[in-house]
Amino acid sequence: MKIMNCPLNGPRNISEFQCYGEYIEQPDPEAVSDDSWNEYIWFANNTAGVVREWWCHTPSNYWFIAERHTVTDKILKTYPAPKAGSTTAEVPS
C-alpha cells in the first residue's frame, strides 16, 4: 500500500488523494500580457524530475503542495498550500 503524508491529516492511503497538476505561481492578472496569461493557463512544463504539484485529500477537501519525482513517482515532501489571494508564494523553495 502506497502512503502519502497529508499536512493536515497525517499519513493516508494514496487512494484518498487527487493530483491537480503542477504548482506554478500565478502572474499578476493586472500586469501580465495575454500571451503570458494564456501560457500560464494552458501549458505544462512536463519536467522529468522533481516538480511541485497541487494535491487534494478528497475526504477532507484539504488542498496542499507535494514535491514528487515524475520519473520514480516518489512523493518527496508535502506542505500547506499558499493562502488564497496571497501576493507572494509561501511555498518553501
SEFIBA-223500 format. One line per field, with one value per residue (C-alpha): residue number from 1; x, y, z; chain; residue in one letter. Coordinates in nm, 2 decimals. Example, Ala and Ser with C-alpha at 12.3 -4.5 7.8 and 13.67 -1.06 7.14 Angstrom:
<recs>
i: c(1, 2) .
X: c(1.23, 1.37) .
Y: c(-0.45, -0.11) .
Z: c(0.78, 0.71) .
ch: c(A, A) .
aa: c(A, S) .
</recs>
This chain:
<recs>
i: c(1, 2, 3, 4, 5, 6, 7, 8, 9, 10, 11, 12, 13, 14, 15, 16, 17, 18, 19, 20, 21, 22, 23, 24, 25, 26, 27, 28, 29, 30, 31, 32, 33, 34, 35, 36, 37, 38, 39, 40, 41, 42, 43, 44, 45, 46, 47, 48, 49, 50, 51, 52, 53, 54, 55, 56, 57, 58, 59, 60, 61, 62, 63, 64, 65, 66, 67, 68, 69, 70, 71, 72, 73, 74, 75, 76, 77, 78, 79, 80, 81, 82, 83, 84, 85, 86, 87, 88, 89, 90, 91, 92, 93) .
X: c(0.00, 0.14, 0.12, 0.12, 0.16, -0.12, 0.00, -0.34, -0.44, -0.10, -0.01, -0.30, -0.35, -0.27, -0.61, -0.75, -0.57, -0.61, -0.34, -0.44, -0.12, 0.19, 0.21, 0.30, 0.30, 0.02, 0.13, -0.03, -0.35, -0.34, 0.02, 0.06, 0.03, -0.25, 0.02, 0.18, -0.16, -0.25, 0.07, 0.01, -0.34, -0.29, 0.08, 0.25, 0.63, 0.62, 0.95, 1.13, 1.24, 1.11, 0.80, 0.57, 0.21, -0.14, -0.29, -0.62, -0.70, -1.05, -1.22, -1.14, -1.11, -0.77, -0.55, -0.17, 0.15, 0.36, 0.70, 0.70, 0.97, 0.80, 1.03, 1.01, 0.67, 0.81, 0.65, 0.94, 0.76, 0.43, 0.34, 0.04, -0.06, -0.01, -0.30, -0.56, -0.52, -0.16, 0.07, 0.38, 0.43, 0.45, 0.57, 0.92, 1.19) .
Y: c(0.00, 0.34, 0.61, 0.99, 1.23, 1.49, 1.81, 1.82, 1.46, 1.28, 0.96, 0.83, 0.57, 0.73, 0.64, 0.92, 1.19, 1.35, 1.53, 1.86, 1.94, 2.14, 2.43, 2.75, 3.08, 3.29, 3.60, 3.94, 3.94, 4.32, 4.33, 4.02, 4.01, 3.80, 3.56, 3.51, 3.45, 3.20, 3.02, 3.01, 2.87, 2.61, 2.50, 2.25, 2.21, 1.82, 1.81, 1.48, 1.52, 1.69, 1.90, 2.09, 1.99, 2.07, 1.78, 1.74, 1.50, 1.42, 1.30, 1.63, 1.85, 1.98, 2.13, 2.13, 2.11, 1.80, 1.76, 1.45, 1.30, 1.24, 0.96, 0.75, 0.87, 0.91, 1.18, 1.36, 1.60, 1.78, 2.11, 2.35, 2.55, 2.93, 3.13, 3.23, 3.58, 3.59, 3.81, 3.61, 3.24, 3.08, 2.76, 2.66, 2.66) .
Z: c(0.00, -0.10, 0.17, 0.13, 0.42, 0.43, 0.61, 0.78, 0.83, 0.85, 0.66, 0.45, 0.17, -0.17, -0.30, -0.08, -0.29, -0.62, -0.81, -0.99, -1.18, -1.14, -0.90, -1.09, -0.92, -1.07, -1.26, -1.17, -1.38, -1.40, -1.54, -1.75, -2.12, -2.29, -2.43, -2.09, -1.93, -2.20, -2.13, -1.76, -1.80, -2.08, -2.09, -1.86, -1.82, -1.82, -1.63, -1.59, -1.23, -0.91, -0.95, -0.71, -0.76, -0.63, -0.44, -0.26, 0.02, -0.11, 0.22, 0.39, 0.08, 0.21, -0.06, -0.03, -0.23, -0.28, -0.43, -0.65, -0.87, -1.20, -1.31, -1.00, -0.89, -0.53, -0.31, -0.15, 0.08, 0.14, 0.29, 0.32, 0.01, -0.02, 0.12, -0.14, -0.26, -0.14, -0.35, -0.26, -0.27, 0.07, -0.07, 0.06, -0.21) .
ch: c(A, A, A, A, A, A, A, A, A, A, A, A, A, A, A, A, A, A, A, A, A, A, A, A, A, A, A, A, A, A, A, A, A, A, A, A, A, A, A, A, A, A, A, A, A, A, A, A, A, A, A, A, A, A, A, A, A, A, A, A, A, A, A, A, A, A, A, A, A, A, A, A, A, A, A, A, A, A, A, A, A, A, A, A, A, A, A, A, A, A, A, A, A) .
aa: c(M, K, I, M, N, C, P, L, N, G, P, R, N, I, S, E, F, Q, C, Y, G, E, Y, I, E, Q, P, D, P, E, A, V, S, D, D, S, W, N, E, Y, I, W, F, A, N, N, T, A, G, V, V, R, E, W, W, C, H, T, P, S, N, Y, W, F, I, A, E, R, H, T, V, T, D, K, I, L, K, T, Y, P, A, P, K, A, G, S, T, T, A, E, V, P, S) .
</recs>
